[in-house]
Amino acid sequence: MDLLTVLRKEESRLLAASGKIRARLSQIKAAINAMSNNVHKPLAARVSKVRGKKLSAAHRAAITAAWAKRRKRNG
């Protein structure tokens, strides 16, 4: 057999194995997210619970002050 043919076969075998491993890893991550608390969930899932709720005036002022401080620091 030609060396190039052997290398291409090995490459395709490893790519197939890589695809299976990625799929399995994705399944494991989904299981972890389903079984864990809020800490391991994606940011969008954590933020969606907060959307639509009214913030107190003090909380809005604190957020505004924090953003102003950040803008001032970053120039």
Order of alpha helices (4+ residues) and beta strands (2+ residues): alpha-alpha-alpha
